[in-house]
Amino acid sequence: MLGGLGYVEAIAFAKYCRNYEFTAYGRPMLATVVRIPEIGGTYVEVETQVPEEKELRAALEDVRGVLAELGIREGDLTTELYTDAVRVRRTGEA
């Protein structure tokens, strides 16, 4: 479908996810356990939604609270994209 719109595939890889819905700190949350065999390791994504931008800071604190309860520390967090990690693994270039 995207190819038909003129988009060019940049990279393809397998990503396996398990989603868990729960409430924490009074907010609906979604935690996704992600496994990408090509780069190894298991990743956790935690997200929630806010109706207004002014609630964003408090929501982020709540997400970080969930991560802390899971034993995930600030130093464990990354902003690296899965696509970049796969590309580096394949090419050896950062």
C-alpha positions in Angstrom: 0.0 0.0 0.0 2.7 2.5 1.0 4.7 1.5 -2.1 1.7 2.4 -4.2 1.8 5.9 -2.7 5.4 6.3 -3.8 7.1 5.5 -0.4 10.3 3.5 -0.6 11.0 0.8 2.0 14.0 1.8 4.1 14.5 -1.3 6.1 12.5 -4.4 7.1 12.9 -6.6 10.2 10.9 -8.8 12.5 9.5 -7.2 15.7 7.5 -9.3 18.2 5.3 -7.6 20.7 3.1 -8.5 23.7 0.8 -5.8 25.0 -0.4 -5.4 28.6 -3.2 -3.0 29.6 -3.4 -1.8 33.2 -4.1 1.2 35.4 -1.3 2.9 37.3 -1.4 6.2 39.2 -5.0 6.6 38.1 -4.1 6.4 34.4 -4.8 3.8 31.8 -1.4 2.4 30.7 -0.1 0.2 27.9 3.1 -1.7 28.4 4.6 -3.5 25.4 7.3 -6.1 25.7 9.3 -6.0 22.5 11.7 -8.6 21.1 13.7 -8.0 17.9 15.7 -11.2 17.3 18.1 -9.5 15.0 19.4 -7.2 17.7 18.8 -9.4 20.7 17.5 -8.3 24.0 14.0 -7.5 25.3 12.6 -4.0 25.5 9.8 -2.5 27.4 7.7 0.4 26.2 5.2 2.1 28.5 2.7 4.6 27.3 -0.4 6.6 28.3 -2.4 9.3 26.7 -3.3 12.7 28.0 -6.2 14.9 26.8 -4.3 18.1 27.1 -0.6 19.0 26.8 -0.6 20.6 30.3 -0.9 17.0 31.7 2.1 15.7 29.8 4.7 16.3 32.6 2.6 14.5 35.2 1.9 11.6 32.8 5.6 11.2 32.0 6.3 11.1 35.8 3.7 8.3 36.1 5.2 6.4 33.2 8.6 6.7 34.8 7.1 5.5 38.1 5.9 2.3 36.3 9.3 1.8 34.8 10.9 2.1 38.3 8.4 -0.4 39.7 9.6 -2.8 36.9 13.2 -2.2 38.0 14.1 -0.1 35.0 16.3 2.7 35.9 17.0 6.1 34.2 20.3 4.8 32.9 18.5 1.8 31.2 16.4 4.2 29.0 17.3 4.8 25.4 16.1 7.1 22.6 17.7 4.8 19.9 15.3 3.7 17.3 14.9 0.0 16.5 15.5 0.7 12.9 18.8 2.4 13.7 19.9 -0.5 15.9 19.1 -3.0 13.1 20.9 -0.9 10.6 24.0 -0.7 12.8 23.9 -4.5 13.4 23.7 -5.1 9.7 26.3 -2.6 8.5 28.6 -2.2 11.6 28.3 1.5 11.1 26.9 3.9 13.8 
